[in-house]
Amino acid sequence: MKWPWQRSIQARIVLILVGLLSAVLLMVNFGMSKVLSAAQLEETANHLQIQALLAAVTLQDPLSGYQQELEDDDDDDDDDDDHDHHRRRDKGVRRSSERLAKWAKTYAEESGVQVVVTDRSGYSLLKGQKPLTKDELKEARRGISYHRWTSDTIYASAPILRGDDLLGVIRLASPRAQVTARSRTLSLQLALASLLALGCAIVAAVWLSRRLVKPLRRLESNALRASRGEWDQAVVVEGHDELASLALAFSAMLSELRSVFEQQRRFVSNASHELRTPLTRIKLRTEALVDGGLADPSIAEKYVREVDSEVDRLAHLANSLLDLTRLEESPETAETSDAVSVLRAAAAATEPGEVKFLTEIPDSLPPVRLSPESLELLVVNLLDNALKHTPKEGEIRLSALRRDSGLTIIVEDNGQGIAAEHLPYIFQRFYQSNPARSRGGSGLGLALVKAAAESAGGQVSVTSELGRGSRFTVELPAC
């Protein structure tokens, strides 16, 4: 059983995009929740600290009457001998404490926080309230406000001063649950926004994946049609992106395959024709011999010679095909260090007949990455092609020269020439621009020349004009 993402590129694209975005959103939500919680906590603590500072300023005002409550401890030693004064002070302390407690209760109701007022030692002046912590008392003695929080409560304290003297400390406390609720609300809003973004991303991923997969499906359809022999297919993709380039490459591939297929079809057809002609002649001669030709020695000898000639033709064709396959399938690795001797030997083996044959071969030429046999094959086929298309009393010239650290071979004639419409095809196998005037050629000679030149990293070109001759140029890089 295959999962959907194993069968569909579109499903994989959607799953990858949605998965990545989900992971990113999850991490962002988690991180932002932490950041928002910390920010809310810090903001609430700072706000509570400001409230504590403002409350401390209120208690610092001598006109408020609260300083007496905070200064009572300083007056204890001075009034020990005066019993009446001590009784009056106690009565004032009670009234001041009552006023301080009433103020704390009112302030707590209005602000929604708990209020603790202590003396300079950190002990609460109001009943039922916890004393200050060491850190809170330490910061108060330095004249600095301070805030902290626990798992359930936020605290903020501020010193109550008279000039530079510490009279007491006020501490405000607020439940942390309110901050937690606000943080959860913000985190929930962020999660909802993330889900909305994820939904939009899913829609965008589906649209994008369809847009990406659509050209691929066209390519698949055209590839299947091409496999059935329908080569005239072209995939058109708008734009200039990679998919458009892939479509162009696919169309170019189909065009190349169509060309190769046509060449192979022509090759099979031409090879069948080239093989059928000598085989038919051999068959006719052998049937004549079997039907009584052997009784006449002169006829038997004639037919045997003709069969031998046709066998030589078949052997030459087979050897040419083998050489062509060898040159096309693997680049040349051998070298010819003495190109002069090879070219002169190829020229000497040529029988020009009534055609004027000229050579221009210098005494020194650069070595080339082509075996002597392949180099000779190249030159012989160029000369043979020129002889087949040059009339009697015509002229053929073989030239060789050093050019741009390489070897250039030129074979030119003043024969019948080649029409312009045939020039792009003359190096194809079995192609003949004018079979009636080719003097029995197989159409493999120029294909061998091209294969030999390209196997050495070189190239061959031709220029021709009807009625004025042709010029073949082979350029081979030096070793």
Secondary structure, DSSP 8 states (H G I E B T S, - for coil): ---HHHH-HHHHHHHHHHHHHHHHHHHHHHHHHHHHHHHHHHHHHHHHHHHHHHHHHHHH-GGGS-HHHHHHHHHTGGGTT-HHHHHHHHHHHHHHHHHHHHHHHHHHHHHTSEEEEEETTS-BSSTT-----HHHHHHHHTT--EEEE-SSEEEEEEEEEETTEEEEEEEEEEETHHHHHHHHHHHHHHHHHHHHHHHHHHHHHHHHHHHHHHHHHHHHHHHHHHHTT---------SSSHHHHHHHHHHHHHHHHHHHHHHHHHHHHHHHHHHHHHHHHHHHHHHHHHTTGGGSHHHHHHHHHHHHHHHHHHHHHHHHHHHHHHHHHS-----BS-HHHHHHHHHHT---TTSEEEEE--S----BSS-HHHHHHHHHHHHHHHHHT--TT-EEEEEEEEETTEEEEEEEE-SS---GGGGGGTTSTT--S-GGGSTT--S-HHHHHHHHHHHTT-EEEEEEETTTEEEEEEEEEB-
